[in-house]
Amino acid sequence: MMKKAQEENLADFLVYNLRDCSQDKHRKVDDTPYGGGPGMVMRVDVINNCVEDIKSKIKEERGEEALVKTKTILFSAKGKSFDQKRAIRWCGEISDFILICGRYEGVDERVVKKIADEEISVGKYILTGGELPAMIVADAVTRLIPGVLGNKESLSWESFSAKEEEDRLDYPVYTRPESYKGWKVPQVLLSGHHHEIEKWRKKNSKL
C-alpha cells in the first residue's frame, strides 16, 4: 500500500541520516550521559539540525501552511499510545510527519521538551530503535489516505474503525471451500439472509 501511495503521488516517504547533520568530524550522533550511567544518548543538536532542515524544505516546497500542519513525533516507551483513532485523526489533520527514531539509551530530554510535538509509543515493550514504530505509524496512516485502498468499504469494516463508543473488532470471515476436514462455514453465511448475516457479524465482532 505504501509503495502504491508513493507511485500514485498520494504520499511520499523520505529517510534522513542523522549523521549527515552532525558537526562532528567523526559524524557522531550520540554521547555519554551527564551524571553518568550506562549507554549512549542521542544529541539534541544533531536531531535539531535534521528537523530544522526538513522543516525548511517543507516550507520552501509547499509553503507556510504545510509547515503549520507538520507534526514532529518522537517514539518513546513513555509516550502516548498509538491506536486507530489517533491514526484517523492524524490523517485528517496533518500534512507532513517528521518521525524521530531514537536509539541507544535514548535521546536528550531537550528533544522531548523543545523539538518534538508529541511522544508516541506503539506498545509496552522495548525495541532497539524507533525505526519499526515509524513504519507502523506510516503504514497505519497512509492506508487511510483516500485513493490508497482500492475498496473504500474496506476501511469502514475494519477492526477499531467503528464509530460506537466501544471499539469493534472485525468480524470473522470465511471463503471456499465450504467444508474442509469437517471444518464448516457457519450456516448463516450461506443462507442469503442479509439481515441475519448482519446480526451474526455484529454479534461476533465485539471486543
Buried (B, 14 or more C-beta within 10 A) or exposed (E): BBEBBEEEEBBEBEEBEBEEBBEEEEEBBBBEBEEEEEEBBBBBBBBBBBBEEBBEEBBEEBEEEBBEEBBBBBBBBEBEEBEBEBBBEBBEEBEBBBBBBBBBBBBBEBBBEEBBEBBBBBEEEEBEEBBEBBBBBBEBBBBBBEEBBEEEEEBEBBEBBBEEEEBBEBBEEEEEEEEEEEEEBEEEBEEEEEEEBEEBBEEEBEE
